[in-house]
């Protein structure tokens, strides 16, 4: 093959990155089942996830350098064909999802062996990749019905992943069932909203939907579609008070599943909510219906305080982290509710920063569970002394959760305060600070349990295995790194906010 042919092949492969982003894990999942070898399952899953992470980084850098990517599946031009449309808003979410999966999977090797029956471990990794492919697909696609399809792919696999925690705690089965019921209701509302949009616009391509709605205005059908989509995705996001499925799902799922879902699932749903709000319905419609300042902002404030207060009184570390996630989702929704570029920048960067922070904390909890057998505080007493590397990583991630300067969490909360001040909403700026102080209390409770209590057992407990410590420390170090090196995340968040506020371009340029 000549040099010219090689370059042409490389260019062709680069052109197909948006499709490969989803296709690699999607095809690797049935490959694991066909091979059926438990020892190979983890390697295939990790290789597919690592490839997706590399592709996601390449796509993000390409978007930041050259602008939006429009990929036509099978070469069929939208709106007749399905389009993958990637700009800064979804590129950074793709990177988060693929990176969290890649970092957490090495942690899974020992954690899965301890918490999941041997006969189910091959299926576990197949479901993991299906969930990963579904999350990536619902973020990458520019087709509204395709969002629903990938949403169901990720949801069905997630229900299975959560239920596999039944070996450690049978309540995982009821948690998965509750998650299934609530998730099905949310998906039903969402697809009904898509149906109303199709009836009103005659297209499923989101860019065309946006152009038609902008040209013809929003009638009652469009308004009804908006209501169904917001409620449907609100259930998936765990918007307060539609959050009741989340605490049990995160608490009773296998530790590695909690780390993966805590860093990715609600983040993908939040992106879909933002995408429909800002680029399909557009900011002008949001100003008109006033759904954000009258509904979303109050609910976000309630979530920030209610989630944090409930987290304070928990006696189970994983359950505390679950309620903390509800509070942190409140911060993201508050940034969306500001309806400004600064607010959206804060929402996008907090989405990313909280994803890596919560993945680190759930991995830390998983390492403690690996040694103690339980996530209840009484079983974790003194483990910070006997597991110093695990304990210190948990403390670092906890500081990011609070928003201490020098951590990733500080950057996003500072932007939230700045967005509130720009709008003249000083009480809300103070509310952000006050709710962050509540996080100090429940993070301090963990520190107190780990370091200021005597270990229950007189014997010496070993540190977590290296295969757990390395991914835990990568995630914990990332919370510090992105607290100082903000060029990539802050630049991507600002570009994302600009693209969301300006909406989709109706021009379909690209190939496939």
C-alpha positions in Angstrom: 0.0 0.0 0.0 1.4 3.4 -1.0 1.8 6.3 1.4 -1.0 8.1 -0.3 -3.3 5.1 0.2 -2.4 4.8 3.8 -3.1 8.5 4.4 -6.5 8.1 2.6 -7.4 5.1 4.8 -6.4 7.0 7.9 -8.5 10.0 6.9 -11.5 7.7 6.2 -11.2 6.1 9.6 -11.0 9.5 11.3 -14.2 10.5 9.4 -16.0 7.6 11.0 -15.0 8.4 14.6 -18.6 9.5 15.7 -20.0 6.1 14.6 -17.0 4.1 16.0 -17.5 5.8 19.3 -20.8 3.9 19.8 -20.2 0.9 17.6 -17.0 -0.4 19.3 -18.6 -1.1 22.7 -21.9 -2.1 21.1 -20.2 -4.8 19.0 -17.9 -5.9 21.8 -20.9 -6.7 24.1 -22.2 -9.7 22.0 -18.6 -10.7 21.3 -18.2 -11.3 25.1 -21.3 -13.5 25.1 -20.3 -15.5 22.0 -16.8 -16.2 23.3 -18.3 -17.0 26.7 -14.9 -17.0 28.5 -15.0 -15.3 31.9 -11.3 -14.5 31.9 -11.5 -12.8 28.5 -14.6 -10.8 29.3 -12.9 -8.2 31.3 -10.1 -7.7 28.8 -12.6 -7.3 25.9 -14.7 -4.8 27.9 -11.6 -2.8 29.0 -10.2 -2.7 25.4 -13.5 -1.5 24.0 -13.9 1.1 26.7 -10.4 2.4 26.3 -10.9 2.7 22.5 -14.1 4.7 23.1 -12.3 7.0 25.5 -9.5 7.6 23.0 -12.1 8.3 20.3 -14.0 10.6 22.6 -10.9 12.7 23.3 -10.1 12.9 19.6 -13.6 14.0 18.8 -13.5 16.7 21.5 -10.2 18.1 20.3 -11.5 18.1 16.7 -14.7 19.9 17.7 -12.8 22.5 19.7 -10.4 23.0 16.8 -12.8 22.8 13.8 -16.3 23.1 15.0 -19.3 20.8 14.9 -19.2 17.3 13.4 -22.2 16.1 11.4 -22.0 12.3 10.5 -24.6 10.7 8.3 -25.3 7.1 9.1 -24.9 5.0 5.9 -24.4 8.1 3.8 -28.1 9.0 4.0 -28.5 12.7 4.2 -30.8 14.0 7.1 -33.6 14.3 7.7 -34.2 11.1 5.7 -31.2 9.5 7.3 -30.0 9.4 10.9 -27.4 11.9 11.9 -24.8 12.0 14.6 -24.3 15.6 15.4 -21.5 16.4 17.9 -20.5 19.8 19.2 -18.7 20.9 22.4 -21.8 20.3 24.5 -22.0 16.6 23.8 -18.3 16.0 23.1 -17.3 16.7 26.7 -20.1 14.4 27.9 -18.9 11.7 25.6 -15.4 12.1 27.1 -16.8 11.9 30.6 -18.8 8.7 30.0 -16.0 6.8 28.2 -13.3 8.0 30.6 -15.2 7.0 33.7 -15.9 3.6 32.2 -12.3 3.1 31.3 -11.0 4.2 34.7 -13.5 2.2 36.7 -13.1 -1.1 34.8 -9.7 -2.0 36.3 -11.3 -1.5 39.7 -14.0 -4.0 38.6 -11.6 -6.9 38.2 -11.4 -7.6 42.0 -14.7 -6.0 43.0 -16.8 -8.0 40.6 -15.1 -11.2 41.7 -16.0 -10.4 45.3 -19.6 -9.2 44.8 -21.0 -11.1 41.8 -21.4 -14.8 41.3 -18.9 -16.4 38.9 -21.7 -17.6 36.5 -22.9 -14.1 36.0 -19.6 -12.3 35.5 -19.4 -12.8 31.8 -23.0 -11.4 31.4 -22.0 -8.5 33.7 -19.3 -7.2 31.3 -21.6 -7.6 28.3 -24.3 -5.6 30.1 -21.6 -3.0 31.0 -20.7 -2.5 27.4 -24.3 -2.3 26.3 -24.9 0.4 29.0 -21.8 2.3 27.8 -22.9 2.1 24.2 -26.4 3.2 25.1 -25.2 6.2 27.0 -22.7 7.2 24.3 -25.4 6.8 21.6 -28.1 8.9 23.3 -25.5 11.7 23.7 -24.0 11.5 20.2 -27.2 11.1 18.1 -29.0 14.0 16.4 -32.2 12.0 15.9 -34.9 12.4 18.5 -36.2 8.8 18.2 -32.7 7.5 18.2 -32.2 9.1 21.6 -35.2 7.0 22.9 -33.7 3.8 21.4 -30.3 4.3 23.0 -32.0 5.4 26.3 -33.8 2.1 26.4 -30.6 0.2 25.6 -28.7 1.8 28.5 -31.7 1.6 30.9 -32.4 -2.1 30.3 -28.7 -3.0 30.8 -28.6 -0.8 33.9 -31.5 -2.6 35.5 -29.6 -5.9 35.1 -26.4 -4.4 36.5 -28.1 -3.1 39.6 -29.9 -6.4 40.2 -26.5 -8.2 40.2 -25.9 -6.7 43.7 -28.3 -9.3 45.1 -25.4 -11.6 46.0 -24.3 -9.0 48.7 -27.8 -7.7 49.5 -31.1 -9.0 48.3 -32.6 -5.5 48.3 -30.7 -5.0 45.1 -33.6 -6.9 43.4 -36.3 -4.5 44.7 -34.0 -1.5 43.9 -33.7 -2.7 40.3 -37.4 -3.3 40.1 -38.2 0.2 41.4 -35.7 1.6 39.0 -37.3 -0.3 36.1 -40.8 1.0 37.0 -39.7 4.6 37.3 -37.4 4.4 34.3 -40.2 2.9 32.2 -42.6 5.7 33.2 -39.9 8.3 32.4 -39.1 6.7 29.0 -42.9 6.5 28.2 -43.3 10.2 28.9 -40.3 11.0 26.8 -41.4 9.0 23.8 -44.9 10.5 24.0 -43.2 13.9 23.9 -41.2 12.8 20.8 -44.5 11.7 19.2 -46.0 15.2 19.7 -42.9 16.8 18.3 -43.1 14.6 15.2 -46.8 15.4 14.8 -46.0 19.1 14.9 -42.9 19.2 12.7 -43.0 16.1 10.5 -39.4 15.2 11.3 -37.3 13.3 13.9 -34.0 15.1 13.1 -33.5 17.5 16.0 -31.9 20.2 13.9 -34.9 20.2 11.5 -37.2 20.2 14.5 -35.5 23.3 15.8 -35.7 25.1 12.5 -39.4 24.3 12.0 -40.3 25.3 15.5 -38.4 28.5 15.1 -40.1 29.3 11.8 -43.7 28.3 12.7 -43.7 29.2 16.4 -44.7 27.0 19.4 -48.3 25.9 19.4 -50.2 23.8 22.0 -48.7 20.6 20.6 -45.2 21.9 21.0 -45.9 23.0 24.5 -47.4 19.6 25.4 -44.3 17.9 23.9 -42.1 20.1 26.0 -44.0 19.1 29.2 -43.8 15.4 28.5 -40.1 15.5 27.6 -39.1 17.5 30.7 -41.0 15.2 33.0 -39.8 12.1 31.2 -36.1 13.1 31.3 -36.6 14.6 34.8 -37.3 11.0 36.0 -34.1 9.8 34.4 -32.1 12.7 35.7 -33.6 12.2 39.3 -34.8 15.8 39.5 -36.3 16.4 42.9 -38.9 15.1 43.7 -38.7 12.5 40.9 -35.6 11.1 42.5 -37.0 8.2 44.6 -35.5 5.4 42.5 -31.9 6.7 42.9 -30.9 6.2 46.5 -31.7 2.4 46.6 -30.3 1.8 43.1 -26.9 3.4 44.0 -26.8 1.8 47.5 -27.6 -1.8 46.7 -25.9 -2.0 43.2 -22.5 -3.6 43.1 -19.8 -1.1 44.1 -18.3 -0.8 40.7 -21.8 -0.3 39.1 -22.4 2.5 41.6 -19.2 4.2 40.6 -20.0 3.9 36.9 -23.6 5.0 37.1 -22.8 7.7 39.6 -20.4 9.3 37.2 -22.3 8.8 34.0 -26.0 7.9 33.9 -27.7 11.0 35.2 -25.1 13.1 33.4 -26.1 11.7 30.0 -29.8 12.3 30.9 -29.0 15.9 31.9 -27.3 16.5 28.6 -30.4 15.2 26.7 -32.6 17.5 28.8 -30.3 20.5 27.9 -30.2 19.5 24.3 -33.9 19.5 23.9 -34.5 22.6 25.9 -31.9 24.8 24.3 -31.5 23.5 20.7 -34.8 22.0 19.8 -37.2 24.3 21.8 -34.6 27.1 21.9 -34.0 29.8 24.6 -36.8 32.1 23.2 -39.3 29.4 24.0 -37.9 28.9 27.5 -38.2 32.6 28.2 -41.8 32.5 27.0 -43.0 29.5 29.0 -40.8 30.5 32.1 -40.5 26.8 33.0 -36.9 27.3 34.2 -37.1 30.2 36.6 -40.6 29.3 38.0 -40.1 25.5 38.2 -36.5 24.3 37.7 -34.7 26.9 39.8 -37.0 26.3 42.9 -36.7 22.5 42.5 -33.0 22.8 42.1 -32.7 24.8 45.3 -34.8 22.3 47.2 -32.7 19.4 45.9 -29.5 21.2 47.0 -30.6 21.5 50.6 -32.9 18.4 50.9 -30.3 16.1 49.4 -27.5 17.5 51.6 -29.6 17.4 54.8 -30.7 13.8 54.2 -27.1 12.8 53.4 -26.0 14.2 56.8 -28.2 11.8 58.7 -27.3 8.6 56.7 -25.4 5.8 58.4 -24.4 4.0 55.2 -21.6 5.6 53.1 -23.1 4.5 49.7 -26.5 5.8 50.6 -25.0 9.1 51.8 -23.2 9.4 48.4 -26.5 8.7 46.6 -28.3 11.5 48.4 -25.3 13.8 47.8 -25.8 13.1 44.1 -29.3 14.4 44.3 -28.0 17.6 45.8 -25.2 17.9 43.2 -27.8 17.4 40.4 -29.5 20.4 41.9 -26.4 22.5 41.3 -26.4 21.5 37.6 -30.1 22.2 37.2 -29.6 25.6 38.9 -27.0 26.5 36.3 -29.4 25.5 33.5 -32.2 27.5 35.2 -30.2 30.7 35.0 -30.7 30.7 31.3 -27.4 32.5 30.6 -24.1 31.4 29.1 -22.3 31.7 32.4 -25.0 29.5 34.1 -24.8 26.9 31.3 -21.0 26.9 31.5 -21.3 26.2 35.2 -23.8 23.4 34.6 -21.7 21.7 32.0 -18.4 21.9 33.9 -20.1 20.8 37.1 -21.6 17.9 35.2 -18.1 16.8 34.2 -16.4 17.6 37.6 -19.1 15.9 39.6 -18.9 12.9 37.4 -15.2 12.2 38.1 -15.6 13.2 41.8 -18.5 10.8 42.4 -16.8 8.0 40.5 -13.8 8.4 42.9 -15.9 8.4 46.0 -17.9 5.3 45.0 -14.7 3.5 44.1 -13.4 4.5 47.6 -16.5 3.1 49.2 -16.1 0.0 47.1 -12.5 -0.5 48.3 -13.7 -0.2 51.9 -16.5 -2.7 51.3 -14.0 -5.1 49.7 -12.1 -5.2 53.1 -15.0 -4.8 55.6 -17.9 -6.4 53.8 -20.3 -3.5 54.4 -20.8 0.2 53.6 -22.3 1.0 57.0 -20.3 3.5 59.0 -20.0 1.1 62.0 -18.2 -1.4 59.8 -15.8 1.3 58.4 -14.6 2.6 61.7 -10.8 3.2 61.8 -10.2 1.9 58.2 -8.6 5.2 57.3 -5.7 4.2 59.5 -5.4 0.6 58.2 -6.1 1.6 54.6 -4.3 5.0 54.4 -4.1 5.2 50.6 -7.8 4.5 50.2 -8.7 6.9 53.0 -6.6 9.7 51.6 -8.1 9.4 48.2 -11.6 9.5 49.7 -10.6 12.7 51.5 -9.3 14.3 48.3 -12.5 13.5 46.4 -14.6 14.6 49.4 -12.9 18.0 49.2 -13.9 18.3 45.6 -17.4 17.4 46.5 -17.5 20.3 49.0 -15.9 22.6 46.5 -12.7 23.5 48.3 -10.3 25.8 46.3 -7.8 23.8 44.3 -10.2 21.1 43.4 -12.5 20.6 40.4 -15.6 21.1 42.5 -14.6 24.6 43.3 -14.4 25.7 39.7 -18.0 24.8 38.9 -19.4 26.2 42.1 -17.5 29.4 41.7 -19.0 29.7 38.2 -22.5 29.1 39.7 -22.0 31.9 42.2 -20.8 34.2 39.4 -23.8 33.3 37.3 -26.1 34.1 40.2 -24.4 37.5 40.8 -24.6 38.4 37.1 -28.4 38.0 37.3 -28.5 40.0 40.5 -29.7 36.9 42.4 -27.7 37.4 45.5 -29.8 35.1 47.8 -29.2 32.2 45.4 -25.5 32.9 45.4 -25.6 32.7 49.1 -27.7 29.5 48.9 -25.0 27.9 46.8 -22.4 28.7 49.5 -24.7 27.6 52.3 -25.5 24.2 50.7 -21.8 23.6 50.1 -21.2 24.1 53.8 -23.8 21.3 54.4 -21.5 19.1 52.3 -18.7 19.8 54.8 -20.8 18.1 57.5 -21.5 14.8 55.7 -18.0 14.6 54.3 -16.6 15.3 57.8 -18.7 12.4 59.1 -16.8 10.0 56.8 -13.5 11.5 57.8 -14.5 11.1 61.5 -15.5 7.4 60.9 -12.3 6.6 59.0 -9.8 8.3 61.2 -11.2 9.1 64.6 -12.7 5.8 65.5 -11.0 2.7 66.7 -11.1 -0.3 64.3 -13.7 -2.8 65.2 -11.3 -5.7 64.8 -8.1 -5.9 66.8 -6.4 -7.6 63.8 -4.6 -5.7 61.1 -6.5 -5.1 57.8 -4.7 -4.8 54.6 -4.8 -2.0 52.1 -7.0 -2.4 49.1 -5.5 -4.3 46.1 -3.4 -2.3 43.7 -5.9 -2.9 40.9 -8.4 -0.9 43.0 -6.0 1.7 44.3 -4.7 2.8 40.9 -8.1 3.7 39.3 -9.2 5.2 42.6 -6.1 7.5 42.7 -6.4 8.3 39.0 -10.0 9.6 39.6 -8.9 11.4 42.9 -5.9 13.0 41.2 -8.2 14.1 38.3 -10.3 16.1 40.8 -7.2 18.0 41.7 -5.8 18.3 38.2 -9.0 19.8 36.8 -9.0 22.2 39.7 -5.9 23.8 38.4 -5.7 22.9 34.7 -9.0 24.3 33.6 -8.1 25.0 29.9 -9.8 21.9 28.5 -12.8 21.6 30.7 -13.6 25.3 31.1 -12.9 26.0 27.4 -15.2 23.1 26.4 -17.9 24.2 28.9 -17.9 27.7 27.5 -18.0 26.5 23.9 -20.8 24.1 24.9 -22.8 27.0 26.5 -22.4 29.1 23.4 -23.6 26.2 21.2 -26.6 25.5 23.4 -27.6 29.1 23.6 -27.2 29.7 19.8 -29.0 26.4 18.8 -28.5 23.9 16.0 -27.6 25.0 12.5 -30.1 23.6 10.0 -27.3 22.8 7.5 -26.4 19.1 7.3 -22.8 19.1 6.3 -20.7 16.0 6.7 -20.5 12.4 5.6 -20.8 8.8 6.6 
